[in-house]
């Protein structure tokens, strides 16, 4: 028996990266999946986003686990498209128990125009709110909402001028907003026995991290830094010695914990999977 037998999970950003891995981890434990992803580029994001064939691969891998899946191309910035995808999932499965609001972008670069700030906020924060809104009417007692944040939510810099451009500032701001949203929504849904939590990874080994804009953000001293150049500085984010990033499985295991009954009394948690990164940017007061 799996920890999520007879459960249905909605996962956004499911075509690749963390989203695909979360969907597969939940499916391994018995959940059927409603998988959504944009599957096209956004102009201010200077690395390729997922493609329809990536979402097709997610479907193939879930079905290989002998689980059912409804997959739809949907933009988390579009509430109508999200509601349509959720409704298709309800029509197929008859229920919804888990929401993993994971879709996110990092429009980094000094050359990103001001709209990059809003693109980051609209995907990373408004997109999370849209995903929760589309799902909420279908969630019953014991359901779980999990939002993907970032160690950036706990960084001290404000949303002013950023070496990573407007999109970098928007990324940090969006993750801060998300952390507060999770706290406040958890209070509102607690009387209904619906839990709301966030997972905040440090650098995670996905296409977002392994990209030219991200390498540049860590090595602004170089014109065209390589992965090897960035590897020299990645561990500086984290307290655990020499750890450049966490693996996707590390984050998916945290998502599974928050999705299943092992965490049935856990709500409003800001769960950092950050290799101690928070410890480096915050003073500890016992």
Secondary structure as the mmCIF struct_conf table of DSSP 4:
data_model
#
loop_
_struct_conf.conf_type_id
_struct_conf.id
_struct_conf.beg_label_comp_id
_struct_conf.beg_label_asym_id
_struct_conf.beg_label_seq_id
_struct_conf.end_label_comp_id
_struct_conf.end_label_asym_id
_struct_conf.end_label_seq_id
TURN_TY1_P TURN_TY1_P1 UNK A 3 UNK A 6
STRN STRN1 UNK A 8 UNK A 12
BEND BEND1 UNK A 13 UNK A 13
TURN_TY1_P TURN_TY1_P2 UNK A 14 UNK A 15
BEND BEND2 UNK A 16 UNK A 16
HELX_RH_AL_P HELX_RH_AL_P1 UNK A 17 UNK A 28
TURN_TY1_P TURN_TY1_P3 UNK A 29 UNK A 30
STRN STRN2 UNK A 32 UNK A 37
BEND BEND3 UNK A 40 UNK A 40
TURN_TY1_P TURN_TY1_P4 UNK A 43 UNK A 44
BEND BEND4 UNK A 47 UNK A 47
HELX_RH_AL_P HELX_RH_AL_P2 UNK A 52 UNK A 64
TURN_TY1_P TURN_TY1_P5 UNK A 65 UNK A 66
STRN STRN3 UNK A 69 UNK A 73
TURN_TY1_P TURN_TY1_P6 UNK A 76 UNK A 77
HELX_RH_AL_P HELX_RH_AL_P3 UNK A 79 UNK A 93
BEND BEND5 UNK A 94 UNK A 94
STRN STRN4 UNK A 96 UNK A 101
TURN_TY1_P TURN_TY1_P7 UNK A 110 UNK A 111
TURN_TY1_P TURN_TY1_P8 UNK A 114 UNK A 114
HELX_RH_AL_P HELX_RH_AL_P4 UNK A 115 UNK A 121
HELX_RH_PI_P HELX_RH_PI_P1 UNK A 122 UNK A 126
HELX_RH_AL_P HELX_RH_AL_P5 UNK A 127 UNK A 136
TURN_TY1_P TURN_TY1_P9 UNK A 137 UNK A 138
STRN STRN5 UNK A 139 UNK A 148
HELX_RH_3T_P HELX_RH_3T_P1 UNK A 151 UNK A 154
BEND BEND6 UNK A 159 UNK A 160
TURN_TY1_P TURN_TY1_P10 UNK A 163 UNK A 164
HELX_RH_AL_P HELX_RH_AL_P6 UNK A 165 UNK A 190
TURN_TY1_P TURN_TY1_P11 UNK A 191 UNK A 193
STRN STRN6 UNK A 195 UNK A 201
BEND BEND7 UNK A 202 UNK A 203
STRN STRN7 UNK A 204 UNK A 204
BEND BEND8 UNK A 205 UNK A 206
TURN_TY1_P TURN_TY1_P12 UNK A 207 UNK A 209
BEND BEND9 UNK A 210 UNK A 211
HELX_RH_AL_P HELX_RH_AL_P7 UNK A 212 UNK A 218
TURN_TY1_P TURN_TY1_P13 UNK A 220 UNK A 221
BEND BEND10 UNK A 222 UNK A 224
HELX_RH_AL_P HELX_RH_AL_P8 UNK A 227 UNK A 234
HELX_RH_3T_P HELX_RH_3T_P2 UNK A 235 UNK A 237
BEND BEND11 UNK A 239 UNK A 240
TURN_TY1_P TURN_TY1_P14 UNK A 241 UNK A 242
STRN STRN8 UNK A 246 UNK A 246
HELX_RH_AL_P HELX_RH_AL_P9 UNK A 248 UNK A 259
BEND BEND12 UNK A 260 UNK A 260
HELX_RH_3T_P HELX_RH_3T_P3 UNK A 261 UNK A 263
TURN_TY1_P TURN_TY1_P15 UNK A 264 UNK A 265
BEND BEND13 UNK A 268 UNK A 268
STRN STRN9 UNK A 270 UNK A 273
BEND BEND14 UNK A 274 UNK A 274
TURN_TY1_P TURN_TY1_P16 UNK A 275 UNK A 276
HELX_RH_AL_P HELX_RH_AL_P10 UNK A 277 UNK A 281
BEND BEND15 UNK A 282 UNK A 282
#
